[in-house]
Amino acid sequence: DIKTAVSEAVTNAIVHGYPDSIGKVVVKVRVCPENTLEITVRDYGRGIPDVDRARQPMYTTGGAERSGMGFTIMESFMDRLSVRSVPGKGTAVVMKKRLAPRLKAAK
């Protein structure tokens, strides 16, 4: 579900990007050719030092109350997921999902 993936991305940006402060999170959405939806969630917070490790299930920097399943959930609901991050400058998560064409209503 697209809503779930976006919710996870925004939650990760808030919880992990700004653990001790309030910061900016930007969500961009566009429809690309071939009915592909592209959603980018970007923060300008602390960044991720090891993206490969952070994408592993059960890994978290958010404390005992966090499950460490955010990227796994995003990947399961989207067709493609890429993560770019620079420590001290922030993180961008780009998710893509091909949408099924809508059926025309019968008259």
GUKOLGU-953818 format. One line per field, with one value per residue: x, y, z of N, C-alpha, C in turn. Coordinates in steps of 0.02 Angstrom, whole numbers, always signed. Layout:
<recs>
nx	(X | ...);
ny	(Y | ...);
nz	(Z | ...);
cax	(X | ...);
cay	(Y | ...);
caz	(Z | ...);
cx	(X | ...);
cy	(Y | ...);
cz	(Z | ...);
</recs>
This chain:
<recs>
nx	(+42 | +32 | +12 | +56 | +193 | +239 | +206 | +293 | +417 | +412 | +398 | +521 | +608 | +577 | +597 | +727 | +805 | +796 | +825 | +841 | +785 | +680 | +642 | +652 | +552 | +529 | +411 | +395 | +297 | +270 | +200 | +261 | +311 | +224 | +131 | +197 | +222 | +317 | +390 | +470 | +548 | +625 | +746 | +840 | +923 | +1021 | +1072 | +1124 | +1249 | +1286 | +1207 | +1177 | +1181 | +1079 | +969 | +945 | +835 | +767 | +866 | +897 | +912 | +836 | +802 | +732 | +594 | +572 | +549 | +636 | +601 | +568 | +627 | +615 | +476 | +440 | +504 | +431 | +307 | +327 | +386 | +516 | +653 | +760 | +896 | +979 | +1106 | +1192 | +1299 | +1262 | +1202 | +1081 | +946 | +879 | +742 | +686 | +546 | +465 | +322 | +228 | +74 | -84 | -185 | -334 | -497 | -622 | -780 | -932 | -1067);
ny	(-59 | +106 | +217 | +167 | +144 | +275 | +335 | +265 | +309 | +448 | +445 | +384 | +487 | +589 | +530 | +473 | +563 | +682 | +667 | +742 | +864 | +979 | +972 | +999 | +911 | +853 | +808 | +745 | +714 | +632 | +589 | +479 | +427 | +285 | +259 | +264 | +299 | +412 | +443 | +551 | +566 | +676 | +726 | +844 | +811 | +717 | +614 | +452 | +347 | +218 | +155 | +29 | -57 | +1 | -32 | -163 | -288 | -266 | -181 | -34 | +138 | +200 | +165 | +54 | +49 | +52 | -42 | -70 | -102 | -17 | +15 | -111 | -128 | -22 | -66 | -183 | -139 | -59 | -45 | -9 | +51 | +175 | +238 | +379 | +453 | +570 | +587 | +706 | +791 | +742 | +637 | +553 | +466 | +374 | +314 | +202 | +155 | +60 | +99 | +21 | +29 | +126 | +59 | +94 | +160 | +72 | +116);
nz	(+0 | -46 | +38 | +162 | +139 | +114 | +236 | +322 | +270 | +297 | +436 | +471 | +427 | +517 | +647 | +642 | +569 | +638 | +785 | +902 | +881 | +789 | +618 | +439 | +323 | +163 | +42 | -116 | -258 | -410 | -568 | -680 | -848 | -917 | -816 | -691 | -525 | -433 | -281 | -173 | -20 | +81 | +200 | +299 | +399 | +516 | +437 | +367 | +415 | +367 | +244 | +186 | +297 | +374 | +298 | +327 | +394 | +557 | +604 | +692 | +743 | +829 | +961 | +1089 | +1070 | +935 | +783 | +678 | +549 | +446 | +313 | +256 | +254 | +168 | +49 | +25 | -17 | -127 | -299 | -329 | -231 | -177 | -82 | -31 | +61 | +163 | +295 | +418 | +328 | +278 | +212 | +70 | +13 | -119 | -195 | -305 | -397 | -505 | -571 | -587 | -734 | -738 | -748 | -867 | -828 | -849 | -959);
cax	(+0 | +74 | +6 | +97 | +263 | +252 | +204 | +356 | +472 | +406 | +413 | +593 | +640 | +567 | +626 | +799 | +839 | +795 | +810 | +843 | +764 | +627 | +674 | +614 | +543 | +497 | +383 | +380 | +263 | +259 | +180 | +309 | +284 | +203 | +93 | +240 | +220 | +381 | +381 | +534 | +544 | +693 | +757 | +904 | +946 | +1087 | +1095 | +1136 | +1319 | +1292 | +1141 | +1167 | +1165 | +1014 | +916 | +936 | +780 | +779 | +917 | +869 | +948 | +783 | +787 | +697 | +524 | +571 | +555 | +689 | +572 | +545 | +647 | +586 | +405 | +438 | +522 | +380 | +248 | +346 | +423 | +587 | +669 | +830 | +910 | +1042 | +1114 | +1258 | +1299 | +1262 | +1167 | +1014 | +931 | +825 | +715 | +647 | +506 | +429 | +270 | +188 | +3 | -127 | -229 | -404 | -547 | -674 | -845 | -982 | -1122);
cay	(+0 | +166 | +258 | +138 | +156 | +347 | +346 | +239 | +354 | +511 | +430 | +376 | +553 | +626 | +495 | +461 | +622 | +736 | +636 | +789 | +931 | +981 | +991 | +1001 | +850 | +871 | +752 | +762 | +660 | +645 | +533 | +472 | +387 | +216 | +258 | +252 | +350 | +421 | +482 | +564 | +593 | +702 | +766 | +878 | +796 | +690 | +567 | +382 | +332 | +155 | +142 | -43 | -85 | +28 | -65 | -231 | -295 | -264 | -132 | +32 | +183 | +236 | +143 | -10 | +53 | +50 | -111 | -79 | -132 | +36 | +6 | -174 | -115 | +18 | -109 | -233 | -108 | -21 | -84 | +9 | +95 | +194 | +280 | +416 | +488 | +598 | +605 | +777 | +830 | +717 | +575 | +554 | +400 | +379 | +254 | +201 | +104 | +63 | +97 | -14 | +76 | +126 | +35 | +143 | +141 | +52 | +164);
caz	(+0 | -55 | +98 | +214 | +122 | +124 | +308 | +349 | +249 | +334 | +506 | +475 | +420 | +579 | +705 | +636 | +543 | +687 | +849 | +958 | +858 | +738 | +555 | +378 | +283 | +100 | +4 | -186 | -293 | -481 | -610 | -734 | -902 | -904 | -753 | -634 | -473 | -399 | -220 | -140 | +48 | +95 | +260 | +300 | +467 | +531 | +385 | +384 | +400 | +331 | +215 | +178 | +363 | +395 | +260 | +351 | +441 | +629 | +623 | +707 | +787 | +864 | +1028 | +1098 | +1048 | +861 | +760 | +629 | +489 | +401 | +243 | +234 | +238 | +106 | -8 | +11 | -49 | -187 | -349 | -322 | -175 | -172 | -24 | -34 | +124 | +180 | +366 | +433 | +277 | +268 | +177 | +21 | -4 | -181 | -203 | -368 | -401 | -566 | -555 | -635 | -768 | -715 | -795 | -881 | -802 | -899 | -963);
cx	(+44 | +72 | +52 | +171 | +282 | +252 | +268 | +414 | +471 | +423 | +488 | +629 | +635 | +606 | +702 | +837 | +846 | +780 | +806 | +818 | +705 | +659 | +626 | +612 | +503 | +473 | +366 | +349 | +256 | +239 | +225 | +277 | +269 | +168 | +135 | +238 | +288 | +371 | +450 | +519 | +615 | +693 | +827 | +936 | +1014 | +1114 | +1108 | +1208 | +1329 | +1224 | +1128 | +1148 | +1095 | +956 | +904 | +877 | +804 | +833 | +882 | +917 | +899 | +765 | +744 | +625 | +517 | +583 | +612 | +665 | +551 | +563 | +618 | +513 | +399 | +452 | +467 | +319 | +264 | +384 | +498 | +596 | +743 | +838 | +978 | +1048 | +1186 | +1255 | +1305 | +1224 | +1097 | +1009 | +874 | +806 | +671 | +613 | +468 | +380 | +232 | +115 | -36 | -172 | -300 | -449 | -600 | -741 | -893 | -1039 | -1188);
cy	(+62 | +210 | +232 | +152 | +229 | +363 | +323 | +286 | +419 | +500 | +421 | +443 | +592 | +595 | +491 | +522 | +677 | +708 | +685 | +859 | +923 | +1004 | +985 | +932 | +871 | +808 | +777 | +701 | +680 | +580 | +533 | +432 | +316 | +208 | +241 | +313 | +352 | +467 | +489 | +595 | +612 | +739 | +796 | +869 | +764 | +640 | +497 | +365 | +269 | +134 | +67 | -76 | -62 | -6 | -137 | -235 | -297 | -216 | -65 | +72 | +221 | +213 | +80 | -9 | +50 | -22 | -123 | -109 | -80 | +26 | -59 | -165 | -75 | -25 | -158 | -203 | -71 | -66 | -71 | +57 | +111 | +242 | +312 | +456 | +512 | +617 | +680 | +820 | +805 | +656 | +586 | +482 | +410 | +312 | +258 | +142 | +114 | +53 | +59 | +36 | +69 | +98 | +88 | +117 | +124 | +103 | +129);
cz	(+0 | +8 | +154 | +202 | +135 | +199 | +342 | +332 | +289 | +408 | +516 | +472 | +485 | +637 | +701 | +610 | +594 | +757 | +908 | +939 | +811 | +674 | +497 | +344 | +222 | +65 | -65 | -219 | -366 | -516 | -671 | -791 | -881 | -837 | -692 | -587 | -439 | -340 | -187 | -72 | +68 | +162 | +256 | +369 | +470 | +480 | +412 | +366 | +358 | +305 | +208 | +244 | +386 | +358 | +281 | +399 | +513 | +651 | +636 | +750 | +831 | +933 | +1029 | +1072 | +972 | +838 | +711 | +564 | +437 | +328 | +215 | +214 | +174 | +45 | -25 | -25 | -113 | -236 | -345 | -264 | -178 | -114 | -35 | +31 | +133 | +254 | +376 | +383 | +261 | +224 | +128 | +6 | -65 | -191 | -269 | -368 | -466 | -548 | -608 | -669 | -740 | -769 | -806 | -857 | -859 | -899 | -966);
</recs>
